[in-house]
């Protein structure tokens, strides 16, 4: 059995990380395209920018997904709260007509 050179292993792992990072960026962009449409709809019909009940449901769902994925649930919650804060900011701007 031959062992892979540690430098080659590092390069292979970093390449995988780079691919995952690229996928995450494109997925986030797609997510924000959808939330932008939600914000425009809410603004058009005078709905509030934030939906605390929906946010709590999503947070519980993401906690379960994080557990299933063996991802730190506290990290998943921080990520979600960061994203939701940005979405609400966008929705508020849409409501203000910006």
C-alpha positions as CSV (number, residue, x, y, z in Angstrom):
1,X,0.0,0.0,0.0
2,X,1.4,3.4,-1.0
3,X,0.8,6.5,1.0
4,X,-0.1,9.7,-0.6
5,X,2.4,12.5,-0.3
6,X,1.2,14.9,2.5
7,X,1.7,17.9,0.2
8,X,-0.5,16.2,-2.4
9,X,-3.1,15.3,0.2
10,X,-3.2,19.0,1.4
11,X,-3.6,20.2,-2.2
12,X,-6.4,17.7,-2.9
13,X,-8.2,18.7,0.3
14,X,-7.8,22.4,-0.4
15,X,-9.2,21.9,-3.9
16,X,-12.2,20.2,-2.4
17,X,-12.6,23.1,0.1
18,X,-12.4,25.6,-2.8
19,X,-15.1,23.7,-4.7
20,X,-17.4,23.7,-1.7
21,X,-16.8,27.4,-1.1
22,X,-17.7,28.1,-4.7
23,X,-20.9,26.1,-4.4
24,X,-21.8,27.9,-1.1
25,X,-21.4,31.3,-2.7
26,X,-23.6,30.3,-5.7
27,X,-26.2,28.8,-3.4
28,X,-26.3,31.9,-1.2
29,X,-26.7,34.0,-4.3
30,X,-29.7,31.9,-5.4
31,X,-31.1,32.1,-1.9
32,X,-30.9,35.9,-1.9
33,X,-32.5,36.0,-5.3
34,X,-35.5,34.2,-3.8
35,X,-35.6,36.3,-0.6
36,X,-35.4,39.5,-2.8
37,X,-38.6,38.4,-4.5
38,X,-40.2,37.7,-1.1
39,X,-39.2,41.2,0.1
40,X,-40.7,42.8,-3.0
41,X,-43.9,40.8,-2.6
42,X,-44.1,41.8,1.1
43,X,-43.4,45.5,0.2
44,X,-46.1,45.5,-2.5
45,X,-48.7,44.1,-0.2
46,X,-47.7,45.9,3.0
47,X,-46.5,42.8,4.8
48,X,-44.0,43.2,7.6
49,X,-40.3,42.6,6.7
50,X,-39.9,40.0,9.5
51,X,-41.9,36.9,10.2
52,X,-40.8,35.6,13.6
53,X,-43.0,32.5,13.5
54,X,-41.5,31.5,10.1
55,X,-38.0,32.3,11.4
56,X,-38.5,30.1,14.4
57,X,-39.8,27.2,12.3
58,X,-36.8,27.5,10.0
59,X,-34.4,27.7,12.9
60,X,-35.8,24.5,14.4
61,X,-35.7,22.8,11.0
62,X,-32.0,23.9,10.4
63,X,-31.1,22.6,13.9
64,X,-32.4,19.2,13.0
65,X,-30.6,19.3,9.6
66,X,-27.4,20.3,11.4
67,X,-27.7,17.4,13.8
68,X,-28.3,15.0,10.9
69,X,-25.3,16.4,9.1
70,X,-23.1,16.2,12.2
71,X,-22.7,20.0,12.1
72,X,-22.5,22.1,15.3
73,X,-26.0,23.3,15.9
74,X,-24.8,26.5,17.5
75,X,-22.8,27.3,14.4
76,X,-25.8,26.6,12.2
77,X,-27.9,28.9,14.3
78,X,-25.3,31.7,14.1
79,X,-25.2,31.3,10.3
80,X,-29.0,31.3,10.1
81,X,-29.3,34.4,12.3
82,X,-26.7,36.2,10.2
83,X,-28.5,35.4,7.0
84,X,-31.9,36.3,8.3
85,X,-30.7,39.7,9.6
86,X,-29.4,40.5,6.1
87,X,-32.7,39.3,4.5
88,X,-34.7,41.5,6.9
89,X,-32.5,44.4,6.1
90,X,-33.2,43.9,2.4
91,X,-36.9,43.5,3.1
92,X,-37.0,46.7,5.1
93,X,-35.2,48.6,2.3
94,X,-37.8,47.2,-0.2
95,X,-40.6,48.4,2.1
96,X,-39.0,51.8,2.3
97,X,-38.9,52.0,-1.5
98,X,-35.1,52.0,-1.8
